[in-house]
């Protein structure tokens, strides 16, 4: 993409959101209100890794069974 197209895109984003400061890198995720933090947990039945809310991960710990396995009756 050319520099002029970058400037046009930045200008359009700035018009839509006056607080827009431009891309700050992949390491800094913007805070998204209403989103619950997730944690990766491995299902004990199928061995797949699943992203679940932190509360569920702490509550179930090493005995976590994913929803797919529960629906199939494995858990």
C-alpha positions in Angstrom: 0.0 0.0 0.0 1.3 3.4 -0.8 2.0 6.2 1.6 -0.8 8.4 0.2 -3.3 5.5 0.6 -2.1 5.1 4.2 -2.8 8.8 4.9 -6.2 8.6 3.3 -7.1 5.5 5.4 -5.8 7.2 8.6 -7.8 10.3 7.8 -11.0 8.3 7.4 -10.4 6.4 10.6 -9.7 9.7 12.4 -13.0 11.2 11.1 -15.0 8.2 12.3 -13.3 8.1 15.7 -11.5 11.4 16.8 -9.7 9.5 19.6 -8.0 7.1 17.0 -4.2 7.2 17.5 -3.3 4.8 14.7 -2.0 1.2 14.8 0.1 0.6 18.0 1.3 -2.9 17.2 0.0 -6.5 17.8 1.3 -6.5 21.4 -1.2 -3.9 22.6 -4.8 -5.1 22.3 -7.5 -2.5 22.8 -9.7 -2.9 25.8 -13.1 -4.2 24.7 -15.8 -3.5 27.2 -18.1 -6.4 27.9 -15.7 -9.1 26.9 -14.7 -11.7 29.5 -11.1 -12.7 29.8 -10.4 -16.2 28.5 -7.9 -18.8 29.5 -6.8 -21.9 27.5 -7.7 -25.2 29.2 -7.2 -28.8 27.9 -10.3 -31.0 27.8 -9.7 -34.2 29.8 -12.0 -36.3 27.5 -10.8 -35.4 24.0 -7.5 -33.6 24.7 -8.4 -30.5 22.7 -7.4 -27.1 24.0 -10.4 -24.7 24.5 -10.6 -21.0 25.4 -13.0 -20.7 28.4 -13.7 -17.8 30.8 -11.2 -17.6 33.6 -13.9 -18.4 36.3 -14.8 -21.7 34.6 -11.1 -22.6 34.2 -10.4 -22.0 37.9 -13.6 -23.7 39.0 -13.1 -26.9 37.0 -9.3 -27.0 36.9 -7.9 -30.3 35.8 -11.3 -31.9 35.5 -12.5 -29.7 32.6 -14.7 -31.3 29.9 -15.6 -29.2 26.9 -19.1 -28.6 25.7 -18.7 -30.8 22.7 -17.7 -33.8 24.8 -20.6 -33.1 27.2 -23.1 -33.1 24.3 -21.7 -36.4 23.1 -21.9 -37.9 26.6 -18.1 -38.5 27.0 -17.9 -36.5 30.2 
